[in-house]
Amino acid sequence: MVAAGTLPVLGAGPASAAEPDPTMNDAVFNRPTGSAAQQNAIFMQLARIIDRVPAGGEIQMSWFGFGVTDVTDSETTPDLPGRLLNAHRRGVRVKIILDHEQVSQRPYQRLLPVLGSNDTAGSYIVHCADKFPSADRGCIGTRRIDYTDSSVTAYNHNKFLTASSIVLNNGSTVSNVVFQGSANLGWWDANEAYNNGLTFSDATTYQAYRQYFADLRSYRYNSAGNNNYYWGTPTGTTYRAYFFPRRERSGQPVSDPATDTIVSVLDSVASCSYDDNGTRRQTDVRVNMFSFNRPEVAKKLTALRNAGCWVDVVYNEANAGVLSALGSNVQLTQCNYNVGPGRDIRTHNKYMIIDGAYDDDIVPRVFTGSHNYNVSALRQADEAMLRVMGRGIHDDYLSDFWHVRDTCRANGGAIR
């Protein structure tokens, strides 16, 4: 075991390769009631990516929450700030953009004296409100929405990392690496929450995330930000990224379904019954969501269920409008159960999986990322969502979905 901050500083190559390679072109899922390795699976994945970026390479990352306390570094409980510092010391450019509320957290305090806050330097760590310290904002999103009994301000809710390349244990190099997750970098996300993280190599999507990161950096200098920033990478490919916030049409309420990306996704479900090489099958739509308060999405899910699709929803929190809009024939599970004093297990995932007739094909799809199905994720927050096509990745998420759903139903979460 190597203590935090004492990993060797290397020259041209990556850090020590004693640990296994990171999982590539697939997802990892944590288990909050499991062993340290199962709880910290996502943190271990990130550490293995960070360690394998060679000197001269670049890491870019943006996170809503980065609050892990100091630990003695180990394979199953990695010291992520320490791994980032060692990457910087061996010649990797490490660039980090956080939500402004992270300045009081230990990782920011450890990284700032070494990386600095000059965002034109090779390495740096900054936050979204550093140019307008009195603002409660994201980097791009700055919008405040006032409701009858509350107000919601913008925030940077991202949870992604890109690496220019990594060197695997066999000496081969993988370029254009993207990690997109649902977890913040805090111990709660490991031992009280179900999360997922997807790592892959794709040049087009990697460049899109780099453009998004550049915009997160540059819009910090603009007091107004860009509250209709929304864009996505081209369709028709294995990976497609979507970047938020997205504004409703002029004169329409924030619930405007025509500018709700998830409603549009569900509108693309072509049929609830389809032919698969001579076999009739049912289209399945499954949602595993931390926060769900957009009734227009719930209405569309119910319409699909009424049309004959299978619809299965797992959630941690949902408002009355969503619960009312989800029809009685939608299977519904609340995932929030207690396992001891002060320890409640819940889903923190933000994914939907679709298996069936979609547009003009029957290729399964996964939609995952930092984007909750709540209004602020759509209209205010800096967010990234990823769509991945393929049977293998869908079935990995399906296995996780079944595990989370069945565990939560066994612990009192079955609504219907």
C-alpha positions in Angstrom: 0.0 0.0 0.0 1.3 3.4 -1.0 0.4 6.4 1.2 -1.4 9.4 -0.4 0.9 11.8 -2.1 3.8 9.3 -2.3 3.2 7.7 -5.7 6.4 7.9 -7.8 6.8 10.8 -10.2 7.6 9.4 -13.6 9.0 10.8 -16.8 7.6 10.1 -20.2 5.4 7.1 -19.2 2.3 6.8 -17.2 2.1 6.1 -13.5 2.7 2.6 -12.0 0.6 0.0 -13.7 0.3 -2.3 -10.7 -3.5 -2.0 -10.8 -5.6 -3.5 -13.6 -6.5 -1.5 -16.6 -9.6 0.6 -16.6 -12.7 -0.8 -18.2 -13.0 0.5 -21.7 -16.0 0.8 -24.0 -18.3 -0.3 -21.2 -19.8 0.8 -17.9 -18.9 0.2 -14.3 -21.6 0.2 -11.5 -21.0 0.5 -7.8 -22.8 -1.4 -5.0 -23.2 0.8 -2.0 -23.7 -2.0 0.5 -20.9 -4.1 -0.9 -17.1 -4.4 -0.2 -14.8 -1.3 -0.5 -14.0 -2.3 -4.1 -17.7 -2.6 -4.9 -18.6 0.7 -3.3 -15.7 2.5 -4.9 -15.8 0.9 -8.3 -16.4 4.2 -10.1 -13.6 6.0 -8.2 -11.3 3.0 -9.0 -12.1 3.4 -12.7 -11.3 7.1 -12.6 -8.0 6.5 -10.8 -7.0 3.9 -13.4 -7.6 6.4 -16.2 -5.8 9.2 -14.4 -2.8 7.0 -13.7 -2.4 5.9 -17.3 -2.2 9.3 -19.0 1.4 9.8 -20.1 3.5 12.8 -19.7 2.6 15.4 -22.3 -1.0 14.3 -22.2 -4.1 16.2 -20.9 -6.9 15.5 -18.5 -9.9 17.7 -18.5 -12.7 17.2 -15.9 -15.7 19.0 -14.6 -17.7 18.0 -11.6 -20.6 19.2 -9.5 -19.4 17.6 -6.3 -15.7 16.9 -5.4 -15.7 16.4 -1.7 -13.8 13.2 -0.8 -11.9 13.5 2.4 -8.2 12.5 2.6 -7.5 8.8 2.7 -4.5 6.6 2.6 -4.3 5.7 -1.1 -5.0 2.1 -2.1 -6.3 0.2 -5.0 -9.8 -0.1 -3.6 -9.9 3.3 -1.9 -8.0 5.6 -4.3 -7.0 9.1 -3.3 -8.3 10.9 -6.4 -6.8 14.3 -5.6 -3.5 12.6 -5.0 -3.7 10.7 -8.2 -4.4 14.0 -10.1 -1.5 15.7 -8.3 0.9 12.9 -9.4 -0.4 13.1 -12.9 0.5 16.8 -12.9 3.9 16.2 -11.4 4.8 13.7 -14.1 4.0 16.2 -16.9 0.3 15.7 -17.6 -1.8 18.9 -18.1 -4.6 18.7 -15.5 -7.5 21.1 -16.0 -10.4 21.1 -13.7 -13.7 23.1 -13.5 -15.9 22.7 -10.5 -19.2 24.1 -9.3 -18.6 27.1 -7.1 -19.8 25.4 -3.9 -16.7 23.1 -4.0 -14.2 25.7 -2.9 -14.6 24.8 0.7 -14.0 21.1 0.1 -10.7 19.4 0.8 -9.9 18.3 -2.9 -10.1 21.9 -4.1 -7.9 23.1 -1.2 -5.3 20.4 -1.9 -5.2 21.0 -5.7 -5.3 24.8 -5.9 -1.8 25.4 -4.4 -0.3 23.1 -6.9 -2.4 23.5 -10.1 -3.1 27.2 -9.6 -6.1 29.1 -11.0 -4.6 30.6 -14.1 -6.8 29.1 -16.8 -4.3 29.9 -19.6 -1.7 27.7 -17.9 -1.1 24.0 -18.6 -2.8 22.9 -15.4 -5.4 24.7 -13.3 -8.4 24.3 -11.1 -11.2 26.9 -11.3 -14.9 27.2 -10.4 -17.9 28.6 -12.2 -18.4 31.8 -10.1 -14.7 32.8 -9.7 -15.2 35.8 -12.1 -18.5 36.9 -10.4 -18.0 35.9 -6.8 -21.5 37.1 -5.7 -23.3 35.1 -8.3 -25.0 31.8 -7.6 -24.5 30.3 -11.1 -23.2 27.6 -13.3 -20.4 28.2 -15.8 -22.8 28.4 -18.8 -26.1 28.4 -17.1 -27.0 31.5 -15.1 -30.8 31.4 -15.0 -32.9 31.7 -11.9 -36.4 30.3 -11.9 -38.8 31.6 -9.3 -41.7 29.4 -8.3 -44.6 30.1 -6.0 -42.8 28.9 -2.9 -39.2 28.7 -3.9 -36.4 29.8 -6.3 -33.9 27.6 -8.1 -30.5 29.0 -9.3 -28.2 27.6 -11.9 -25.3 25.2 -11.2 -22.6 23.2 -12.9 -23.9 19.6 -12.5 -21.3 17.9 -14.7 -19.6 14.6 -13.9 -17.1 13.9 -16.8 -13.4 13.5 -17.5 -11.6 13.3 -20.8 -8.0 12.0 -21.3 -6.0 12.6 -24.5 -4.7 9.1 -24.3 -4.0 6.3 -21.8 -1.3 3.6 -21.9 -2.6 0.2 -20.9 -0.6 -2.4 -19.0 0.4 -4.2 -22.2 1.9 -1.0 -23.6 -0.8 -0.2 -26.1 -2.2 3.3 -26.3 -5.9 4.3 -26.4 -6.6 7.8 -27.5 -9.7 10.1 -27.2 -10.9 8.7 -23.9 -14.2 10.0 -22.3 -15.6 9.1 -18.9 -19.2 10.1 -18.3 -20.7 9.3 -14.9 -23.7 9.9 -12.6 -21.7 10.1 -9.4 -20.2 13.0 -7.6 -16.7 12.5 -6.1 -17.7 12.0 -2.5 -18.0 9.1 -0.2 -21.8 9.3 0.0 -21.9 8.5 -3.7 -20.0 5.3 -3.1 -21.6 4.0 0.1 -25.1 5.3 0.1 -26.0 5.6 -3.6 -26.2 3.5 -6.8 -24.3 5.1 -9.6 -22.8 4.3 -13.0 -19.9 5.4 -15.1 -19.2 4.8 -18.8 -15.7 5.0 -20.4 -15.1 4.8 -24.1 -12.8 6.0 -26.9 -14.4 7.9 -29.7 -12.7 10.8 -31.5 -15.9 12.8 -32.4 -17.4 12.6 -29.0 -14.1 13.3 -27.3 -13.7 16.5 -29.4 -17.3 17.5 -28.5 -16.5 17.2 -24.8 -13.4 19.3 -25.3 -15.4 22.0 -27.0 -17.9 21.8 -24.1 -15.1 22.1 -21.6 -13.7 25.1 -23.4 -17.2 26.7 -23.3 -17.5 26.0 -19.6 -14.2 27.8 -19.1 -15.0 30.8 -21.4 -18.6 31.5 -20.3 -17.3 32.0 -16.7 -16.2 35.4 -18.0 -19.7 36.3 -19.2 -22.1 37.5 -16.5 -25.1 36.4 -18.6 -23.8 33.0 -19.6 -25.8 31.3 -22.3 -29.1 29.9 -21.1 -30.0 28.5 -24.5 -26.6 26.8 -25.0 -28.1 23.4 -26.0 -26.4 21.3 -28.7 -25.6 17.8 -29.6 -23.2 15.7 -31.7 -24.4 14.1 -35.0 -26.9 11.3 -34.9 -26.4 8.0 -36.7 -23.3 7.0 -34.7 -22.6 4.7 -31.7 -22.1 7.7 -29.4 -24.1 10.9 -29.3 -23.6 13.7 -26.7 -26.1 16.3 -25.6 -25.0 19.5 -23.7 -27.3 21.7 -21.7 -29.0 24.1 -20.6 -31.8 24.3 -23.1 -34.4 27.1 -23.1 -38.1 26.6 -23.8 -39.7 28.2 -26.8 -40.6 31.9 -26.5 -43.9 32.4 -24.6 -44.0 28.8 -23.5 -43.7 27.5 -19.9 -40.6 25.7 -18.6 -42.4 22.5 -19.1 -42.6 23.0 -22.9 -42.5 19.5 -24.2 -41.3 20.5 -27.7 -37.9 21.5 -26.2 -37.6 18.7 -23.7 -34.9 16.4 -25.0 -36.2 13.3 -23.2 -39.7 13.8 -24.6 -38.1 14.0 -28.0 -36.3 10.8 -27.4 -39.5 9.0 -26.3 -41.3 10.5 -29.4 -38.8 8.5 -31.4 -40.0 5.2 -30.2 -41.6 4.0 -33.4 -43.8 1.1 -32.2 -44.5 -1.0 -29.1 -44.4 -4.2 -31.1 -41.7 -5.1 -33.7 -40.4 -7.9 -35.8 -37.0 -9.4 -34.8 -36.0 -11.9 -37.4 -39.5 -13.4 -37.5 -40.3 -13.1 -33.8 -42.7 -10.4 -32.5 -41.3 -8.5 -29.6 -42.4 -5.8 -27.2 -40.5 -2.5 -27.0 -39.1 -2.0 -23.4 -38.4 1.4 -21.8 -36.7 1.5 -18.4 -35.8 4.5 -16.3 -33.5 4.6 -13.3 -33.6 8.2 -12.0 -32.4 10.1 -8.9 -34.7 13.1 -9.4 -37.9 13.2 -11.5 -40.1 16.3 -11.7 -41.0 16.8 -15.4 -44.6 15.6 -15.8 -44.3 15.9 -19.6 -41.8 13.0 -19.6 -44.1 11.0 -17.3 -47.0 11.6 -19.6 -45.0 10.3 -22.6 -44.0 7.2 -20.6 -47.6 6.5 -19.8 -48.7 7.0 -23.4 -46.1 4.4 -24.5 -47.3 2.0 -21.8 -50.9 2.4 -22.9 -49.8 1.7 -26.5 -48.4 -1.6 -25.4 -44.7 -0.9 -24.6 -43.3 -2.2 -21.3 -42.4 0.8 -19.1 -40.6 0.3 -15.8 -39.5 3.3 -13.6 -37.2 3.4 -10.6 -36.7 6.7 -8.8 -35.4 8.2 -5.6 -37.6 11.3 -5.6 -40.5 12.4 -7.8 -43.0 15.2 -7.4 -46.8 14.9 -7.3 -47.1 15.9 -10.9 -44.9 13.1 -12.1 -46.5 10.5 -9.8 -49.9 11.5 -11.0 -48.9 11.4 -14.7 -47.4 7.9 -14.5 -50.3 5.6 -15.3 -51.4 2.8 -13.0 -50.0 0.2 -15.5 -46.4 1.6 -15.3 -44.3 -0.5 -12.9 -43.0 1.9 -10.3 -40.3 1.5 -7.6 -39.0 4.0 -5.2 -35.4 3.3 -4.3 -34.6 4.8 -0.9 -34.2 2.5 2.0 -32.5 2.5 5.3 -29.7 0.1 6.3 -28.6 1.6 9.6 -28.4 4.9 11.6 -28.0 7.8 9.2 -27.4 5.5 6.2 -30.1 5.5 3.5 -29.5 3.7 0.2 -30.9 5.3 -2.9 -30.5 5.4 -6.6 -28.4 8.3 -7.8 -28.4 7.0 -11.4 -29.7 9.1 -14.3 -30.2 6.6 -17.1 -32.9 5.3 -19.5 -32.6 2.2 -21.6 -34.7 1.5 -24.7 -34.9 -1.9 -26.3 -37.1 -2.1 -29.4 -38.4 -0.1 -32.3 -36.7 3.2 -32.4 -36.7 5.5 -35.4 -36.0 3.1 -38.3 -34.1 0.4 -36.4 -34.3 -2.0 -33.5 -30.8 -1.3 -32.0 -31.0 -0.9 -28.2 -30.0 2.4 -26.7 -28.7 3.8 -23.4 -29.1 7.4 -22.3 -27.0 8.2 -19.3 -25.0 11.0 -17.8 -25.5 13.8 -15.2 -28.9 14.8 -16.5 -31.8 14.2 -14.0 -35.3 14.4 -15.3 -36.0 17.6 -13.4 -36.6 21.1 -14.7 -33.3 22.6 -13.6 -31.3 19.9 -15.4 -33.1 20.9 -18.6 -33.4 24.7 -18.3 -30.7 25.9 -16.0 -27.8 23.6 -15.3 -24.6 22.8 -17.0 -25.2 19.1 -17.9 -24.0 16.4 -20.3 -26.0 13.4 -21.4 -24.7 10.6 -23.6 -26.6 8.2 -25.9 -24.9 4.9 -26.7 -26.2 2.3 -29.2 -25.6 -1.4 -29.0 -26.9 -4.7 -27.5 -23.9 -5.3 -25.2 -24.0 -1.9 -23.5 -27.7 -2.0 -23.2 -27.7 -5.4 -21.6 -25.0 -4.3 -19.0 -27.3 -1.5 -18.0 -30.3 -3.8 -18.0 -28.5 -6.1 -15.5 -27.8 -3.1 -13.3 -31.4 -1.9 -13.6 -32.7 -5.3 -12.5 -30.3 -5.4 -9.6 -31.2 -1.9 -8.4 -35.0 -2.4 -9.0 -35.2 -5.8 -7.3 -33.1 -4.8 -4.3 -35.2 -1.7 -3.7 -38.5 -3.5 -4.2 -37.3 -6.1 -1.7 -36.6 -3.3 0.8 -40.1 -1.8 0.7 -39.8 0.2 -2.5 -42.5 -1.5 -4.6 -45.2 1.1 -5.4 -46.9 -1.0 -8.0 
